[in-house]
Amino acid sequence: MQKKGKFDYILLETTGLADPGAVASMFWVDAELGVDIYLDGIVTVVDSKYGLKHLEEEKPDGLINEASRQVALADIIIINKTDLVSEEDLSKVRTAIRSINGLGKILETQRSRVDLSNVLDLHAFDSLSGISLQKKLQHVPTTQPHLDQSIITVTFEVRGNAKEESLNVFIQNLLWEKNVRNKDSDCMEVIRLKGLVSIKDKPKQVIVQGVHELYDLEETTLSWNDDTERTNRLVLIGRNLDKEILRQLFIATVMETEKRWTTHFKEDQVCP
């Protein structure tokens, strides 16, 4: 870029075993890089014939396998080589993907032929995605575990305003401290976080984005019509997630009460 000026678009292809989250985080960590380039979105290609096998692979020490992590982080999921499998097998792949990631858009292709408008200019990580995200979040279901290494999508909404400082504490306990547990005392592991929140004293909707330990809050161009409309909608993708516990913890943040907060949040029991 220093030699040739700005590019129109950069498509970065990682290796098959890479964690896209590590690459995505560069755009938040490197301020100089972020001035000229913004992260547009993450596209994951799944092989129709062998994708299920990769998603079901068990890793030692309970680690999340690379394929599941790549699907969990994706904004667009392309199921390729659909002509090589039966409709029944294709349906199993679809179900497995949707159980992991309830927010990403699924495209089905042969020989990876796809309209470029479906994979470019996604604006999945910036405030321009506010309007489309608002519509999407209203229809994202909480998914059920499908595989043994069950990554799921959890979504909930809470009416009212959040104090920005308290919201940061809620997110940091999940992403940084990793000290929030489910009913079985398993640590909740969040891979991707996305949502629209209502911050007290801010007239516009705020988009929240998180990948692994990194997150960002950015004001959108969308204004709240009135106080009765103010609603917080969050989507979390990860492992050992419990929708009701997360919702109650969020309510404790928004309403500034201690209701059920201490039950599943233990400072001295940080997850490994």
C-alpha positions in Angstrom: 0.0 0.0 0.0 2.9 2.3 0.7 4.2 1.7 -2.8 1.0 1.5 -4.8 -1.6 3.4 -2.9 -4.8 2.0 -1.6 -6.4 -1.2 -2.9 -10.1 -1.5 -3.7 -10.4 -4.7 -1.7 -8.2 -7.3 -0.1 -9.2 -10.9 0.1 -7.1 -12.7 2.6 -7.1 -16.5 2.4 -5.8 -18.3 5.5 -4.6 -21.9 5.7 -7.1 -24.6 6.3 -6.1 -24.9 10.0 -6.0 -21.2 10.8 -8.1 -19.5 13.4 -9.8 -16.6 11.6 -10.2 -14.8 15.0 -6.5 -14.2 15.3 -6.4 -12.5 11.9 -9.6 -10.5 12.6 -8.2 -9.2 15.8 -5.3 -7.5 14.0 -7.7 -4.8 12.8 -8.6 -3.9 16.4 -5.1 -4.2 17.9 -3.1 -2.5 15.1 -4.2 1.1 15.1 -2.0 2.0 12.1 -3.5 -0.8 10.1 -7.0 0.1 11.1 -6.7 3.6 9.6 -6.4 2.4 6.0 -8.2 -0.9 6.2 -11.3 -2.1 7.9 -12.4 -5.7 8.4 -15.4 -6.4 6.1 -16.3 -9.9 7.2 -15.3 -13.5 7.5 -16.2 -16.1 4.9 -15.9 -19.9 5.6 -16.1 -22.6 2.9 -17.4 -26.0 4.0 -16.9 -29.1 1.9 -20.2 -30.9 1.4 -18.6 -34.3 1.3 -16.1 -34.1 4.2 -17.3 -31.1 6.2 -19.3 -33.1 8.7 -16.3 -35.3 9.4 -14.2 -32.2 10.1 -16.9 -30.7 12.3 -17.2 -33.9 14.4 -13.5 -34.3 14.9 -12.6 -34.6 18.5 -9.5 -32.8 19.8 -7.5 -33.8 22.8 -8.1 -32.0 26.2 -11.5 -30.9 25.1 -10.3 -28.3 22.7 -12.6 -27.0 19.9 -11.6 -28.3 16.5 -10.5 -25.8 13.8 -13.5 -26.5 11.5 -16.1 -25.7 14.2 -14.2 -22.6 15.2 -14.1 -21.4 11.6 -17.8 -21.9 11.2 -18.5 -20.2 14.5 -16.6 -17.1 13.5 -18.1 -16.8 9.9 -20.4 -14.1 8.6 -20.9 -16.1 5.4 -20.8 -19.9 5.2 -20.4 -21.4 1.7 -21.3 -25.0 1.5 -19.4 -26.1 -1.6 -19.5 -29.2 -3.9 -23.3 -29.7 -3.2 -23.5 -31.8 -6.4 -21.3 -34.5 -4.9 -23.6 -35.5 -2.1 -27.2 -36.6 -1.6 -29.9 -34.2 -0.3 -30.0 -36.2 2.9 -26.2 -35.7 3.5 -26.4 -32.1 2.5 -29.2 -31.6 5.0 -27.0 -33.0 7.8 -24.3 -30.6 6.9 -26.7 -27.7 7.0 -28.1 -28.7 10.4 -24.6 -29.1 11.8 -23.6 -25.6 10.6 -26.8 -23.9 11.7 -26.5 -25.5 15.2 -23.1 -23.9 15.6 -23.7 -20.6 14.0 -27.3 -19.2 14.0 -26.4 -15.8 12.7 -24.2 -16.4 9.6 -25.7 -16.5 6.1 -25.5 -19.9 4.4 -24.8 -20.1 0.6 -24.7 -23.4 -1.4 -22.5 -23.7 -4.4 -20.9 -26.0 -6.9 -17.3 -25.3 -7.9 -17.4 -22.4 -5.5 -19.4 -20.3 -8.0 -20.9 -17.4 -6.1 -22.1 -13.9 -6.9 -19.4 -11.5 -5.6 -22.1 -9.3 -4.1 -22.7 -12.1 -1.6 -19.2 -12.2 -0.2 -17.9 -8.6 -0.7 -18.9 -5.4 1.0 -20.5 -7.3 3.9 -19.8 -4.5 6.5 -20.2 -7.2 9.1 -18.0 -5.4 11.6 -18.9 -1.8 11.4 -21.7 0.6 12.2 -23.1 0.3 8.6 -24.3 -3.2 9.4 -26.7 -1.7 12.0 -29.9 -1.8 9.9 -29.4 -5.3 8.6 -28.2 -6.5 12.0 -31.3 -5.1 13.6 -33.5 -7.2 11.3 -31.3 -10.2 11.6 -31.3 -10.3 15.4 -35.0 -10.4 15.5 -35.0 -13.8 13.8 -32.0 -15.6 15.1 -33.0 -18.6 17.1 -31.1 -20.1 20.1 -29.7 -23.4 18.7 -29.5 -26.8 20.2 -26.2 -28.8 20.5 -25.7 -31.0 17.6 -22.2 -32.4 18.0 -20.3 -33.7 21.0 -18.0 -30.6 20.9 -21.1 -28.6 21.0 -20.7 -25.0 20.0 -24.1 -23.3 20.0 -25.7 -19.9 19.2 -27.5 -18.2 22.1 -29.6 -15.1 21.6 -31.7 -13.0 24.0 -33.1 -9.5 24.3 -33.7 -7.3 27.3 -35.6 -4.0 27.3 -34.1 -0.8 28.8 -30.8 1.0 29.0 -27.4 -0.3 29.9 -24.8 1.7 31.6 -21.7 1.6 29.4 -19.3 0.9 32.3 -21.5 -1.9 33.5 -21.8 -3.4 30.0 -18.1 -3.4 29.7 -17.8 -5.4 33.0 -20.4 -7.9 31.7 -18.5 -8.4 28.4 -15.0 -8.5 30.1 -16.1 -11.1 32.6 -17.2 -13.3 29.7 -14.3 -12.6 27.3 -11.3 -11.7 29.5 -11.8 -13.1 33.0 -13.7 -16.2 31.7 -15.3 -16.6 35.1 -18.9 -17.1 34.1 -20.2 -20.7 34.5 -23.3 -22.6 33.5 -25.5 -24.7 35.7 -23.0 -27.6 35.5 -20.2 -25.3 36.6 -18.6 -25.5 33.2 -16.9 -22.3 32.0 -18.7 -20.5 29.3 -16.4 -19.9 26.3 -17.5 -17.2 23.9 -16.0 -17.3 20.4 -18.1 -14.6 18.8 -20.3 -11.9 20.2 -22.6 -9.6 18.2 -25.5 -7.3 19.1 -27.2 -4.0 19.3 -27.4 -2.3 22.7 -29.1 0.7 24.2 -26.6 2.8 26.1 -27.9 5.2 28.7 -27.8 8.9 27.5 -26.9 7.9 23.9 -29.6 8.7 21.3 -28.3 6.2 18.8 -28.1 2.4 18.8 -24.7 0.9 19.6 -23.3 -2.2 17.9 -21.2 -4.5 20.0 -18.7 -6.9 18.3 -16.5 -9.5 19.9 -14.0 -12.1 18.6 -12.3 -14.2 21.3 -10.9 -11.8 23.9 -11.3 -8.6 21.8 -14.5 -6.5 21.5 -15.6 -3.1 20.4 -18.6 -0.8 21.0 -19.5 1.5 18.1 -22.3 4.0 17.7 -24.4 3.4 14.6 -26.4 5.9 12.5 -29.7 4.4 13.8 -31.5 6.5 16.4 -34.0 5.1 18.9 -37.5 6.4 18.1 -38.4 6.7 21.8 -37.5 5.2 25.2 -40.2 2.5 24.9 -38.4 1.0 21.9 -35.0 0.8 23.5 -34.0 -2.9 23.5 -30.7 -4.8 23.9 -30.3 -7.8 21.6 -27.3 -10.0 21.9 -26.1 -13.1 20.0 -23.3 -15.2 21.5 -21.6 -18.1 19.8 -19.6 -20.5 21.9 -19.4 -23.5 24.2 -21.2 -24.3 27.5 -23.4 -21.3 27.0 -26.6 -21.0 29.0 -29.2 -18.6 27.6 -31.1 -17.9 30.8 -28.0 -17.4 33.0 -26.5 -15.0 30.4 -29.8 -13.1 30.2 -30.1 -12.8 34.0 -26.5 -11.6 34.2 -27.2 -9.0 31.5 -30.3 -7.9 33.4 -28.2 -7.5 36.5 -26.0 -5.2 34.5 -28.8 -3.2 32.9 -31.0 -2.9 36.0 -28.0 -2.5 38.3 -29.1 -5.1 40.7 -27.3 -8.1 42.1 -30.1 -10.5 41.1 -28.6 -14.0 40.4 -25.3 -12.3 39.5 -23.2 -14.0 42.2 -24.6 -17.4 41.6 -22.7 -18.1 38.4 -20.0 -15.4 38.6 -17.1 -16.3 40.8 -14.0 -14.1 40.8 -11.9 -16.8 42.5 -12.8 -19.5 40.0 -11.3 -18.3 36.8 -11.6 -20.9 34.0 -8.4 -22.3 32.6 
